């Protein structure tokens, strides 16, 4: 599937796909709690990217991008945990792990090139 060029849309789809993935998991305590964390961090990647684009200045832009990247790293952590503890759903989690790493790299690149 072709990934959208628009990073705002791409981060939205990532958050949405994380929520769809969580729905497939069994309702045990660790999945529920780790899933809640993933919902928060995955949504925060896009929300902070949107905030960055409504910047109040170059410093604010870079700061918001760094928060977005931090949330991507956190999302990767929760995804890895869920992935390792629910190997039967790896066909759902593998693409998410690839996408979150791509998002992290994109955000890092933007941060490095920002004024």
C-alpha positions as CSV (number, residue, x, y, z in Angstrom):
1,X,0.0,0.0,0.0
2,X,1.3,3.5,-0.9
3,X,1.9,5.6,2.2
4,X,0.6,9.2,2.2
5,X,3.2,11.9,1.6
6,X,1.3,14.2,3.9
7,X,2.9,13.5,7.4
8,X,-0.2,14.8,9.2
9,X,-2.3,12.1,7.4
10,X,0.4,9.5,7.9
11,X,0.6,10.1,11.7
12,X,-3.3,10.0,11.8
13,X,-3.3,6.6,10.0
14,X,-0.6,5.3,12.4
15,X,-2.7,6.2,15.5
16,X,-5.8,4.7,13.9
17,X,-4.0,1.5,13.0
18,X,-2.7,1.2,16.5
19,X,-6.2,1.4,17.8
20,X,-7.4,-1.3,15.4
21,X,-4.5,-3.5,16.4
22,X,-5.4,-3.1,20.1
23,X,-8.9,-4.3,19.4
24,X,-7.6,-7.6,18.1
25,X,-5.8,-8.4,21.3
26,X,-7.2,-10.5,24.2
27,X,-8.6,-8.5,27.1
28,X,-6.0,-9.5,29.7
29,X,-4.7,-6.9,32.1
30,X,-1.3,-6.4,30.5
31,X,-2.8,-5.9,27.0
32,X,-5.4,-3.4,28.3
33,X,-2.8,-1.4,30.3
34,X,-0.1,-1.5,27.6
35,X,-2.8,-0.8,25.0
36,X,-3.9,2.4,26.8
37,X,-0.3,3.6,26.8
38,X,0.0,2.9,23.1
39,X,-3.3,4.8,22.4
40,X,-1.9,7.8,24.2
41,X,1.5,7.9,22.7
42,X,0.5,7.0,19.1
43,X,-2.1,9.8,19.1
44,X,0.4,12.2,20.5
45,X,2.8,11.7,17.6
46,X,0.3,13.3,15.2
47,X,-1.1,15.8,17.7
48,X,2.4,17.2,18.4
49,X,3.2,17.3,14.7
50,X,0.1,19.4,14.1
51,X,1.1,21.7,17.0
52,X,4.6,22.0,15.4
53,X,3.0,23.2,12.2
54,X,1.2,25.9,14.2
55,X,4.5,27.1,15.6
56,X,5.0,30.3,17.4
57,X,8.6,30.5,16.2
58,X,11.5,28.3,15.1
59,X,12.3,27.2,18.7
60,X,8.7,26.1,19.3
61,X,8.6,24.3,16.0
62,X,11.7,22.2,16.9
63,X,10.5,21.6,20.4
64,X,7.1,20.2,19.2
65,X,8.8,18.0,16.7
66,X,11.1,16.6,19.4
67,X,8.0,15.8,21.5
68,X,6.5,14.1,18.5
69,X,9.6,12.1,18.0
70,X,9.7,11.2,21.7
71,X,6.1,9.9,21.5
72,X,7.1,7.8,18.4
73,X,9.9,6.3,20.5
74,X,7.4,5.6,23.3
75,X,4.9,4.1,20.9
76,X,7.6,1.8,19.6
77,X,8.3,0.6,23.2
78,X,4.6,-0.3,23.8
79,X,4.3,-1.9,20.4
80,X,7.3,-4.0,21.0
81,X,5.9,-5.1,24.4
82,X,2.5,-6.0,22.9
83,X,4.2,-7.6,19.9
84,X,6.4,-9.9,22.0
85,X,3.6,-10.9,24.3
86,X,1.1,-11.5,21.5
87,X,3.1,-13.3,18.8
88,X,-0.1,-14.7,17.2
89,X,-0.9,-11.1,16.1
90,X,2.5,-10.3,14.6
91,X,0.9,-9.8,11.2
92,X,-0.8,-6.7,12.7
93,X,2.1,-5.5,14.8
94,X,5.0,-6.0,12.4
95,X,3.8,-3.2,9.9
96,X,3.2,-0.9,12.9
97,X,6.7,-1.4,14.2
98,X,8.1,-0.6,10.7
99,X,5.9,2.5,10.4
100,X,6.8,3.9,13.8
101,X,10.5,3.6,13.0
102,X,10.0,5.3,9.7
103,X,8.0,8.1,11.4
104,X,10.8,8.5,14.0
105,X,13.4,8.8,11.2
106,X,11.3,11.3,9.3
107,X,10.9,13.4,12.4
108,X,14.6,13.2,13.2
109,X,15.4,14.4,9.7
110,X,13.0,17.3,9.9
111,X,14.5,18.3,13.3
112,X,18.1,18.1,11.9
113,X,17.2,20.3,8.9
114,X,15.1,22.8,10.9
115,X,16.6,26.3,11.5
